[in-house]
Amino acid sequence: MAFNLKKVLKALLFSSSHPLAIKDIQAAFTRFHDTAALEHAAASEESTEPGESPSPAVEAETPKAEAEPAAGTEGNGEAPAAGEPAEVFAETPADPELYAEVPSLITATQIREAMDQIAAELKAADEGLLLIEGSTGYRLVTHPRFARWVRILRSEPPPVKLSQSSIETLAIVAYRQPVTRGEIETIRGVSAEAGVNKLLERELIYIVGRADLPGRPIQYGTTDKFLEFVGVKSLDELPASDVLSSRQIDEWLKTAMNPPSLGDTDMGLANEELPLEGAAAGEPAAESAGETTANADEPAASAPAAPSESSEEKPNPA
C-alpha cells in the first residue's frame, strides 16, 4: 500500500493547536527521515558487535518475526482481549500506509493539493468542521453557524460590530500603511482618535513605528488578526481601489497638508497692484512737506521786492 499523505496531514491538523504552515510540514518530514537514518545506523552498529545477539529492532525486521504472530495476539492477528497486557497504543512502523515509502521531499504543490482534498471532504461531510488557509498556515475551525454554541461553552459575549467610522479608519490603515493619525484625519476630515483606539483595542491594527516627520508621529499598520477578520491570506489579496491610485493619493495628501498660498487671481479678483501700507501712509506727509517748502520759499522770493517798494519815495506835495 502506497504512502497516504492525506491521512498524515489530517492527523497533523487535528494534533496541532496552532496554524500548520507548509514549511512546518516539510520540516516534519525532514525530521522523520533524519530519525529513521539514526535508528538504522544504531541498529547496524548493534548487529555488527561480536558476541551479542541481534537487537529486538533487527529481529522485528526479519521475515521470521513477520511470519510469527505478535506476542499477546491470536494466530489470526486479532487484538488481545480486554484486560490482557499489550501495547495497544504503541507505534507500528510496519504500517505501509503511514510509514512505508515516505517521500524524502514533499513539495508545496503536493501539500496544497492534499489540503484541498481534505477541505472538500470536510465541507461535503457537513459535520461542523472546516479547513481554512490563513496568513500563518492551515487550521481546522468550526463552522460559523456553531459560533453561538462555542461562545456559550467559553462564556464569551457576542462580538461587537465595528462602527462606520472605525471601518473607514481601518480601510485607510490597510491601504496606506504605515500611516499616521494626521494623515487619517486629513483623508477623513474628522478626528480619528476614537477609531484608532477602538481598532487598537480589537487588535486589528498596531503601532509600527514613528514617521520621519517633524514631531516623529506614530505610524500604524494592520495585524494578522486583520487578515483573518477580512478573510484574506495577505494584503496583496485586498481588492484594488478603482477610485484613486496610491500615487494620486500621495499627491493629494501632500497638497492637503501643505496648501499653497492663493492670490487674487485664484480667488477671482482683479490682479491689481495695491500700494504698500508704508507708502500709502507716507503720501500725505510728503505733500505737506512740499507745501511747507513752497511757503518757505515765497518769502525768500519776495524779499528783494519788499525793500524796493519801501524805498520808493512818494512825491512831496509841497
Phi, psi and chi 1 to 4 in degrees:
 res  aa     phi    psi   chi1   chi2   chi3   chi4
   1 MET       -  133.3 -174.5  179.4  -65.2      -
   2 ALA   -74.3  161.3      -      -      -      -
   3 PHE   -65.2  132.6  175.3   72.5      -      -
   4 ASN  -105.0   98.5 -165.8  -34.0      -      -
   5 LEU   -67.9  -35.8  175.7   62.0      -      -
   6 LYS   -64.0  -41.4 -173.4  172.4   63.9  176.0
   7 LYS   -66.6  -39.1  -76.1 -171.1  175.8 -178.3
   8 VAL   -65.0  -43.6  173.2      -      -      -
   9 LEU   -64.7  -38.2  -67.2 -179.6      -      -
  10 LYS   -65.1  -40.7 -171.9  179.0  -67.7 -173.6
  11 ALA   -64.8  -39.6      -      -      -      -
  12 LEU   -65.0  -37.1  -64.4  178.4      -      -
  13 LEU   -65.8  -43.0  -72.3  168.6      -      -
  14 PHE   -69.4  -28.1  -84.6  102.9      -      -
  15 SER   -86.7  -10.9   63.4      -      -      -
  16 SER  -103.8  133.2  176.8      -      -      -
  17 SER   -92.8   -1.1   59.0      -      -      -
  18 HIS  -120.3  160.9  -58.9  -75.0      -      -
  19 PRO   -57.2  141.4  -24.7   33.2      -      -
  20 LEU  -105.0  109.8 -160.0   58.6      -      -
  21 ALA   -85.2  161.0      -      -      -      -
  22 ILE   -63.5  -38.8  -67.4  178.5      -      -
  23 LYS   -66.4  -31.2   61.6  179.2 -178.4  179.9
  24 ASP   -67.4  -39.9  -63.4  -26.7      -      -
  25 ILE   -65.4  -43.8  -60.4  172.4      -      -
  26 GLN   -64.6  -35.7  -67.3  174.9  -26.0      -
  27 ALA   -66.7  -34.9      -      -      -      -
  28 ALA   -65.0  -40.6      -      -      -      -
  29 PHE   -67.6  -36.0  -82.2   88.8      -      -
  30 THR   -63.8  -43.4  -57.9      -      -      -
  31 ARG   -65.6  -33.6  -71.1 -165.4  -64.4  -89.8
  32 PHE   -60.8  -46.3  172.4   83.0      -      -
  33 HIS   -70.7  -34.9  -73.5  -74.2      -      -
  34 ASP   -65.1  -42.2  -66.9  -17.2      -      -
  35 THR   -65.9  -41.4  -55.2      -      -      -
  36 ALA   -63.2  -38.5      -      -      -      -
  37 ALA   -66.4  -39.7      -      -      -      -
  38 LEU   -66.8  -41.2  -68.1  175.4      -      -
  39 GLU   -64.2  -39.9  -68.0  177.2   -6.6      -
  40 HIS   -66.5  -39.7 -179.0   71.3      -      -
  41 ALA   -66.5  -40.1      -      -      -      -
  42 ALA   -66.1  -40.0      -      -      -      -
  43 ALA   -65.7  -36.5      -      -      -      -
  44 SER   -67.6  -38.8  -60.0      -      -      -
  45 GLU   -67.0  -38.8  -69.0  178.4   -1.4      -
  46 GLU   -69.3  -35.7  -68.7  178.6   -0.3      -
  47 SER   -73.8  -22.8   61.4      -      -      -
  48 THR   -90.9   -7.2   53.8      -      -      -
  49 GLU   -73.6  132.0  -69.6 -179.6    0.7      -
  50 PRO   -73.1  146.9   26.0  -33.6      -      -
  51 GLY    78.3    8.0      -      -      -      -
  52 GLU  -123.2  144.6  -66.2 -174.8    0.2      -
  53 SER   -78.6  156.4   59.6      -      -      -
  54 PRO   -59.4  148.2  -21.7   32.4      -      -
  55 SER   -69.8  158.5   62.1      -      -      -
  56 PRO   -56.9  -31.1  -23.8   32.6      -      -
  57 ALA   -66.4  -38.7      -      -      -      -
  58 VAL   -69.5  -39.9  177.3      -      -      -
  59 GLU   -63.5  -34.0  -68.3  179.8   -4.1      -
  60 ALA   -67.6  -23.6      -      -      -      -
  61 GLU   -88.0   -8.8  -65.2  176.3   -3.2      -
  62 THR   -76.1  151.1   59.1      -      -      -
  63 PRO   -60.4  -31.5  -22.0   32.2      -      -
  64 LYS   -64.0  -42.6 -179.5  179.3  179.1 -178.8
  65 ALA   -66.8  -32.6      -      -      -      -
  66 GLU   -70.9  -32.6  -67.4  178.2   -2.5      -
  67 ALA   -76.4  -31.1      -      -      -      -
  68 GLU   -82.0  147.6  -65.4  177.7   -5.5      -
  69 PRO   -69.8  149.5   24.4  -34.4      -      -
  70 ALA   -69.2  155.7      -      -      -      -
  71 ALA   -65.5  134.4      -      -      -      -
  72 GLY    85.8    8.4      -      -      -      -
  73 THR  -123.4  160.6   58.8      -      -      -
  74 GLU   -80.4  173.6  -56.8  -64.9  -23.1      -
  75 GLY   -67.1  -24.6      -      -      -      -
  76 ASN   -84.6    2.5   54.8    4.8      -      -
  77 GLY    85.3    9.0      -      -      -      -
  78 GLU   -75.8  158.7  -64.0  179.6   -4.1      -
  79 ALA   -70.6  154.0      -      -      -      -
  80 PRO   -68.4  160.2   24.1  -33.9      -      -
  81 ALA   -69.5  165.7      -      -      -      -
  82 ALA   -65.7  140.1      -      -      -      -
  83 GLY    93.6  -14.9      -      -      -      -
  84 GLU   -85.4  138.3  -64.1 -177.5    2.7      -
  85 PRO   -68.7  125.9   25.2  -33.1      -      -
  86 ALA  -162.9  150.2      -      -      -      -
  87 GLU   -84.3   80.9  -63.4  179.9   -1.6      -
  88 VAL   -69.1  -40.5  178.9      -      -      -
  89 PHE   -97.5   16.9  -62.5  101.3      -      -
  90 ALA   -72.4  150.3      -      -      -      -
  91 GLU   -67.2  143.7  -65.0 -177.3   -0.5      -
  92 THR  -119.3   86.0   55.7      -      -      -
  93 PRO   -60.8  -17.8  -19.7   31.8      -      -
  94 ALA   -78.1   -3.3      -      -      -      -
  95 ASP   -68.2  108.8 -168.6  -14.9      -      -
  96 PRO   -69.1  -24.0   25.6  -33.1      -      -
  97 GLU   -73.3  -22.2 -167.4  176.4   12.8      -
  98 LEU  -115.5  -32.1  -57.6  179.0      -      -
  99 TYR  -122.9   -7.8  -59.8  100.0      -      -
 100 ALA   -96.8  142.0      -      -      -      -
 101 GLU    53.8   45.2  -60.2  179.1    2.3      -
 102 VAL   -73.6  124.9  179.3      -      -      -
 103 PRO   -62.4  142.2  -19.5   31.6      -      -
 104 SER   -75.2  -20.6   58.6      -      -      -
 105 LEU  -135.4  121.5  175.9   62.5      -      -
 106 ILE  -109.0  117.2  -58.9  -66.4      -      -
 107 THR   -79.0  161.9   62.9      -      -      -
 108 ALA   -65.2  -31.9      -      -      -      -
 109 THR   -65.9  -41.9  -57.4      -      -      -
 110 GLN   -63.2  -39.6  -67.5  174.2  -30.9      -
 111 ILE   -66.6  -42.9  -64.9  174.5      -      -
 112 ARG   -64.7  -40.4  -71.6 -166.2  179.3   95.1
 113 GLU   -63.8  -42.4  -69.8  177.4   -6.8      -
 114 ALA   -66.1  -39.3      -      -      -      -
 115 MET   -65.2  -37.7  -70.4  -65.9 -171.9      -
 116 ASP   -63.5  -38.9  -68.4  -19.2      -      -
 117 GLN   -65.9  -40.9  -65.4  176.9    6.9      -
 118 ILE   -63.7  -43.2  -63.8  172.7      -      -
 119 ALA   -62.2  -40.1      -      -      -      -
 120 ALA   -66.5  -39.6      -      -      -      -
 121 GLU   -65.5  -42.9  -68.1  176.6   -1.4      -
 122 LEU   -65.7  -38.4  -67.6  174.5      -      -
 123 LYS   -68.1  -39.1 -172.6  175.7 -179.0  179.5
 124 ALA   -70.7  -33.7      -      -      -      -
 125 ALA   -67.6  -29.8      -      -      -      -
 126 ASP    54.9   50.3 -166.1   17.5      -      -
 127 GLU  -107.6   15.2  -65.1  179.6   -8.5      -
 128 GLY    91.7    5.3      -      -      -      -
 129 LEU  -117.4  143.0  -68.0  177.5      -      -
 130 LEU  -134.7  150.5  -64.0  175.2      -      -
 131 LEU  -110.3  119.5  176.0   62.4      -      -
 132 ILE  -121.9  156.9   62.8  172.7      -      -
 133 GLU  -113.1  115.8 -178.1 -176.8    4.8      -
 134 GLY  -103.2 -167.7      -      -      -      -
 135 SER   -70.1  -21.8   58.3      -      -      -
 136 THR  -108.7    0.6   55.2      -      -      -
 137 GLY   137.9 -168.3      -      -      -      -
 138 TYR   -89.8  148.5  -65.9   90.1      -      -
 139 ARG  -159.8  153.6   63.1  173.5 -179.3  169.4
 140 LEU   -89.3  133.8  -66.8  171.3      -      -
 141 VAL  -133.8  162.1  -63.2      -      -      -
 142 THR   -83.6  153.6   55.4      -      -      -
 143 HIS   -65.9  144.0 -161.9  -80.2      -      -
 144 PRO   -57.1  -25.0  -25.9   34.2      -      -
 145 ARG   -72.2  -13.8   65.8 -173.2 -175.3 -172.1
 146 PHE   -96.1   10.9  -63.6   95.6      -      -
 147 ALA   -62.2  -36.3      -      -      -      -
 148 ARG   -64.4  -41.3 -175.7  176.6  178.8 -176.9
 149 TRP   -64.8  -38.5  -75.9  110.1      -      -
 150 VAL   -65.7  -41.6  175.0      -      -      -
 151 ARG   -65.2  -36.6  -71.2 -163.7  -60.4  -90.9
 152 ILE   -65.6  -40.9  -68.6  173.9      -      -
 153 LEU   -64.2  -39.8  175.4   64.2      -      -
 154 ARG   -90.4   -2.2  -61.5  177.8  178.3  178.0
 155 SER    56.4   46.1  -61.2      -      -      -
 156 GLU  -104.4  144.7  -65.2  178.5   -8.7      -
 157 PRO   -75.1  160.2   27.8  -34.1      -      -
 158 PRO   -64.3  149.7   20.0  -30.5      -      -
 159 PRO   -66.5  146.0   24.0  -33.0      -      -
 160 VAL   -93.7  130.8 -179.5      -      -      -
 161 LYS   -75.6  149.8  -65.4 -176.6  179.0  179.6
 162 LEU   -77.5  143.9  -67.2  176.4      -      -
 163 SER   -74.8  168.4   61.6      -      -      -
 164 GLN   -64.1  -38.8 -175.7   63.7   31.0      -
 165 SER   -65.5  -37.6   61.0      -      -      -
 166 SER   -67.6  -37.2  -62.0      -      -      -
 167 ILE   -66.0  -40.9  -66.7  176.3      -      -
 168 GLU   -64.3  -42.7  -67.5  175.8    2.0      -
 169 THR   -63.4  -40.8  -57.1      -      -      -
 170 LEU   -64.6  -38.3 -177.6   59.4      -      -
 171 ALA   -65.1  -40.1      -      -      -      -
 172 ILE   -64.8  -42.4  -65.3  172.6      -      -
 173 VAL   -64.7  -40.5  175.6      -      -      -
 174 ALA   -64.9  -40.5      -      -      -      -
 175 TYR   -90.6  -20.1  -78.7   94.2      -      -
 176 ARG  -115.3    6.4  -62.7  -71.9  -54.1  165.5
 177 GLN   -64.9  145.8   58.5 -177.2  -46.9      -
 178 PRO   -74.8  138.4   28.3  -33.1      -      -
 179 VAL  -134.8  146.2   62.1      -      -      -
 180 THR   -93.1  164.0   62.9      -      -      -
 181 ARG   -67.3  -31.6 -167.0  173.7   68.7  179.6
 182 GLY   -62.5  -40.5      -      -      -      -
 183 GLU   -67.1  -38.0  -66.0  174.5  -15.7      -
 184 ILE   -62.1  -44.8  -62.5  173.3      -      -
 185 GLU   -68.0  -32.0  -66.5  174.7  -11.1      -
 186 THR   -67.3  -39.7  -58.5      -      -      -
 187 ILE   -71.7  -45.1  -65.6  174.3      -      -
 188 ARG   -82.3  -26.3  -62.8 -167.2   62.5 -124.5
 189 GLY    82.7    4.3      -      -      -      -
 190 VAL  -136.1  172.3  -65.4      -      -      -
 191 SER   -67.7  139.1  176.1      -      -      -
 192 ALA  -112.3   12.2      -      -      -      -
 193 GLU   -64.5  -46.3 -177.1  176.9    0.0      -
 194 ALA   -65.2  -42.9      -      -      -      -
 195 GLY   -65.3  -41.1      -      -      -      -
 196 VAL   -65.2  -43.7  169.3      -      -      -
 197 ASN   -63.3  -38.4  -67.5  -22.8      -      -
 198 LYS   -65.1  -42.4 -170.4   65.8  175.5  179.5
 199 LEU   -68.9  -34.8  -63.8  175.2      -      -
 200 LEU   -65.8  -38.0  -72.5  172.1      -      -
 201 GLU   -67.3  -36.2 -179.2 -177.5   -9.1      -
 202 ARG   -82.5   -0.4  -62.1  -75.1  -65.0  -88.6
 203 GLU    60.8   34.3  -62.5 -178.3   -4.1      -
 204 LEU   -92.7  -23.6  -64.6  176.2      -      -
 205 ILE  -131.9  163.7   63.8  173.3      -      -
 206 TYR  -148.1  166.5   74.0  108.9      -      -
 207 ILE   -81.0  119.4  -62.5  175.7      -      -
 208 VAL   -84.2  -43.5  177.4      -      -      -
 209 GLY   172.1 -150.4      -      -      -      -
 210 ARG  -125.2  142.4  -68.7 -173.8  176.6  -87.4
 211 ALA   -78.5  151.7      -      -      -      -
 212 ASP   -84.9   64.4 -169.3   12.5      -      -
 213 LEU  -132.1  165.7  -63.2  173.3      -      -
 214 PRO   -58.4  130.1  -25.8   33.8      -      -
 215 GLY    89.8   -9.4      -      -      -      -
 216 ARG    49.6   62.5  -57.5  -75.6  -67.8  171.9
 217 PRO   -68.7  154.6   25.9  -34.0      -      -
 218 ILE   -75.5  140.0  -64.7  175.4      -      -
 219 GLN  -107.7  147.6  -67.5  178.6  -43.5      -
 220 TYR  -122.0  150.9  -59.9   95.4      -      -
 221 GLY  -144.9  169.9      -      -      -      -
 222 THR   -87.5  156.8   55.8      -      -      -
 223 THR  -104.1  176.0   61.9      -      -      -
 224 ASP   -66.7  -29.5  -67.7  -22.3      -      -
 225 LYS   -64.5  -30.1 -168.3  174.0 -179.4  179.4
 226 PHE   -64.4  -40.0  161.9   77.5      -      -
 227 LEU   -62.7  -41.2  -60.6  177.5      -      -
 228 GLU   -66.9  -37.2  -61.4  178.4    2.5      -
 229 PHE   -63.4  -39.4  178.2   78.8      -      -
 230 VAL   -84.0  -29.4  178.7      -      -      -
 231 GLY    92.1   33.7      -      -      -      -
 232 VAL  -125.5  160.9  -63.3      -      -      -
 233 LYS   -90.5  -26.2  -67.6 -178.3  -68.5 -175.2
 234 SER  -152.6  168.2   64.0      -      -      -
 235 LEU   -67.8  -20.6  -65.7  174.3      -      -
 236 ASP   -66.2  -21.2  -62.7  -25.9      -      -
 237 GLU   -85.4   -2.9  -64.5 -175.6    4.2      -
 238 LEU   -65.5  140.6  -69.6  175.1      -      -
 239 PRO   -63.4  140.1   21.4  -31.8      -      -
 240 ALA   -72.2  146.5      -      -      -      -
 241 SER   -76.3  130.4  173.9      -      -      -
 242 ASP  -100.6   13.9   55.1   -6.9      -      -
 243 VAL  -105.1  -60.2 -179.9      -      -      -
 244 LEU  -134.4  145.1  -67.1  174.4      -      -
 245 SER   -83.8  167.8   63.9      -      -      -
 246 SER   -63.0  -36.1  -61.6      -      -      -
 247 ARG   -67.3  -41.1 -176.5  175.9 -179.5 -179.4
 248 GLN   -65.2  -38.4  -69.9  173.6  -38.3      -
 249 ILE   -67.0  -37.2  -64.3  176.9      -      -
 250 ASP   -61.7  -44.4  -71.0  -23.0      -      -
 251 GLU   -66.1  -38.7  -65.5  176.9   -5.9      -
 252 TRP   -67.1  -41.2  179.3   81.2      -      -
 253 LEU   -63.2  -41.3  -81.7  176.4      -      -
 254 LYS   -63.0  -40.9 -175.3  177.8 -179.8 -179.5
 255 THR   -70.9  -37.8  -55.0      -      -      -
 256 ALA   -70.6  -36.0      -      -      -      -
 257 MET   -84.0  -20.7  -60.5 -176.8   72.2      -
 258 ASN  -129.0   74.2  -60.0  -50.7      -      -
 259 PRO   -67.8  140.8   23.9  -32.0      -      -
 260 PRO   -76.1  157.5   27.4  -33.2      -      -
 261 SER   -75.2  135.3   58.0      -      -      -
 262 LEU   -98.2  137.6  -59.1  177.8      -      -
 263 GLY  -100.7 -174.2      -      -      -      -
 264 ASP   -64.3  -37.0  -65.7  -20.6      -      -
 265 THR   -65.9  -39.8  -54.4      -      -      -
 266 ASP   -65.3  -29.5  -60.9  -33.0      -      -
 267 MET   -89.7    2.3  -59.5  -61.1  -65.8      -
 268 GLY    83.6   15.8      -      -      -      -
 269 LEU   -98.6  161.1  -58.2  175.9      -      -
 270 ALA   -68.6  141.6      -      -      -      -
 271 ASN   -84.8   79.7 -170.3   10.3      -      -
 272 GLU  -106.0  143.1  -62.1  178.7   -5.2      -
 273 GLU   -91.4  106.5  -65.5 -176.8   -1.4      -
 274 LEU   -84.7  144.2  -60.8  177.7      -      -
 275 PRO   -66.3  153.5   24.4  -34.1      -      -
 276 LEU   -66.5  157.3  -62.4  176.6      -      -
 277 GLU   -65.4  -38.4 -176.7  177.8   -3.2      -
 278 GLY   -68.9  -40.1      -      -      -      -
 279 ALA   -67.7  -40.2      -      -      -      -
 280 ALA   -64.7  -37.1      -      -      -      -
 281 ALA   -74.4  -22.2      -      -      -      -
 282 GLY   -88.2  -12.2      -      -      -      -
 283 GLU   -62.1  -48.1  -74.2 -179.8   -3.3      -
 284 PRO   -61.2  -36.6  -23.5   34.5      -      -
 285 ALA   -64.1  -38.7      -      -      -      -
 286 ALA   -66.3  -41.3      -      -      -      -
 287 GLU   -63.7  -44.4  -68.6  177.0   -2.2      -
 288 SER   -64.3  -36.4   61.0      -      -      -
 289 ALA   -64.9  -37.7      -      -      -      -
 290 GLY   -65.3  -40.9      -      -      -      -
 291 GLU   -64.1  -40.9  -68.2  176.5   -2.4      -
 292 THR   -61.9  -40.0  -54.8      -      -      -
 293 THR   -66.5  -40.7  -54.3      -      -      -
 294 ALA   -65.9  -40.3      -      -      -      -
 295 ASN   -66.4  -34.2  -66.0  -24.1      -      -
 296 ALA   -69.3  -31.2      -      -      -      -
 297 ASP   -78.3  -23.2  -66.9  -18.2      -      -
 298 GLU   -61.9  -47.1  -74.7  178.6   -0.5      -
 299 PRO   -62.1  -33.0  -22.7   33.5      -      -
 300 ALA   -65.2  -37.8      -      -      -      -
 301 ALA   -74.4  -31.9      -      -      -      -
 302 SER   -92.2   -4.8   58.9      -      -      -
 303 ALA   -60.9  -44.2      -      -      -      -
 304 PRO   -65.3  -31.8  -20.8   32.9      -      -
 305 ALA   -72.0  -27.6      -      -      -      -
 306 ALA   -64.8  -44.6      -      -      -      -
 307 PRO   -65.3  -36.0  -21.9   32.1      -      -
 308 SER   -63.2  -41.2   60.1      -      -      -
 309 GLU   -66.0  -39.5  -69.4  179.1   -2.3      -
 310 SER   -74.6  -25.8   60.1      -      -      -
 311 SER   -81.8  -15.1   60.4      -      -      -
 312 GLU   -65.6  130.6  -70.2 -178.2   -1.8      -
 313 GLU   -96.7  130.6  -65.1 -178.4   -2.9      -
 314 LYS   -76.8  143.5  -67.4 -177.2 -179.3 -179.5
 315 PRO   -61.1  139.0   20.2  -28.6      -      -
 316 ASN   -77.2  124.8 -169.7   -0.4      -      -
 317 PRO   -66.7  -13.6    9.5  -14.6      -      -
 318 ALA   -80.3      -      -      -      -      -
